[in-house]
Amino acid sequence: MALYATAAGLTLATVSASAQEARPMMMPIDGTMLEISADGTSTRAPDLAMIQAGVVTQAVTAGTAMRQNSTRMATVLAALQRAGVAERDIQTSSIALSPQYRYAQNQPPVITGYQASNQVTVRFRDIAKSGAILDALVKEGANNISGPNLMVDKPEAALDEARTAAVATARARAELYAKAAGLRVDRILSISESGAMPVPPRPMMMMRAEAAADATQVVAGESELRVSLSVRFLLK
């Protein structure tokens, strides 16, 4: 935060006889300008989970590794569709093929096989069901799973609440500074938003495969949405 006074003067410009350029003049500020940075937050229960799921396979040849991976990935995708996940909520995020090496001292590395991987990003719009679906994917051959990333699908209303809270916080701080300086808040000169973003919760994903009673659980928790503002006040 900075508390400072500003002054502005008039600048005279030379104008040619053939053309005249009109320039806005900076009006002097009659008072003291105070700039406040403030954050506002609001909370919502997440209603969307994004999880990475895929298959990693290894084989002696590159072609075999890719074919095996494709076959197992087709089974995983079919399991997602049977679980009711819409096609628009499944997106390929990465496909990779890399050689595997054996290393020996003072010897060049030797290729011993190939590893293929195929990863998809899955959006779960019913977070409560996502754990059971992940268990089904593992049963069908998925062996590379990470996440979840929990978020609010439509955060506009929550962000507006955070904006309102940020302005109120800035105003309260301006009143405090004005009182301490023996002044009063006259008006707001400008408001600029430097950031509006969700603050991800720290979800817990527990994976157990021993029995149906010990199914994977995804605990949603609560998401915080934050807005940062910079507000300039005029004090008199």
Rosetta blueprint (number, residue, H / E / L):
1 M L
2 A E
3 L E
4 Y E
5 A E
6 T L
7 A L
8 A L
9 G L
10 L L
11 T L
12 L L
13 A L
14 T L
15 V L
16 S L
17 A L
18 S L
19 A L
20 Q L
21 E L
22 A L
23 R L
24 P L
25 M L
26 M L
27 M L
28 P L
29 I L
30 D L
31 G L
32 T E
33 M E
34 L E
35 E E
36 I E
37 S E
38 A E
39 D E
40 G E
41 T E
42 S E
43 T E
44 R E
45 A L
46 P L
47 D L
48 L E
49 A E
50 M E
51 I E
52 Q E
53 A E
54 G E
55 V E
56 V E
57 T E
58 Q E
59 A E
60 V L
61 T L
62 A H
63 G H
64 T H
65 A H
66 M H
67 R H
68 Q H
69 N H
70 S H
71 T H
72 R H
73 M H
74 A H
75 T H
76 V H
77 L H
78 A H
79 A H
80 L H
81 Q H
82 R H
83 A L
84 G L
85 V L
86 A L
87 E H
88 R H
89 D H
90 I E
91 Q E
92 T E
93 S E
94 S E
95 I E
96 A E
97 L E
98 S E
99 P E
100 Q E
101 Y E
102 R E
103 Y L
104 A L
105 Q L
106 N L
107 Q L
108 P L
109 P L
110 V E
111 I E
112 T E
113 G E
114 Y E
115 Q E
116 A E
117 S E
118 N E
119 Q E
120 V E
121 T E
122 V E
123 R E
124 F E
125 R L
126 D L
127 I H
128 A H
129 K H
130 S H
131 G H
132 A H
133 I H
134 L H
135 D H
136 A H
137 L H
138 V H
139 K H
140 E L
141 G L
142 A L
143 N L
144 N E
145 I E
146 S E
147 G E
148 P E
149 N E
150 L E
151 M E
152 V L
153 D L
154 K L
155 P L
156 E H
157 A H
158 A H
159 L H
160 D H
161 E H
162 A H
163 R H
164 T H
165 A H
166 A H
167 V H
168 A H
169 T H
170 A H
171 R H
172 A H
173 R H
174 A H
175 E H
176 L H
177 Y H
178 A H
179 K H
180 A H
181 A L
182 G L
183 L L
184 R L
185 V E
186 D E
187 R E
188 I E
189 L E
190 S E
191 I E
192 S E
193 E E
194 S E
195 G E
196 A E
197 M E
198 P E
199 V E
200 P L
201 P L
202 R L
203 P L
204 M E
205 M E
206 M E
207 M L
208 R L
209 A L
210 E L
211 A L
212 A H
213 A H
214 D H
215 A L
216 T L
217 Q E
218 V E
219 V E
220 A L
221 G L
222 E L
223 S E
224 E E
225 L E
226 R E
227 V E
228 S E
229 L E
230 S E
231 V E
232 R E
233 F E
234 L E
235 L E
236 K L
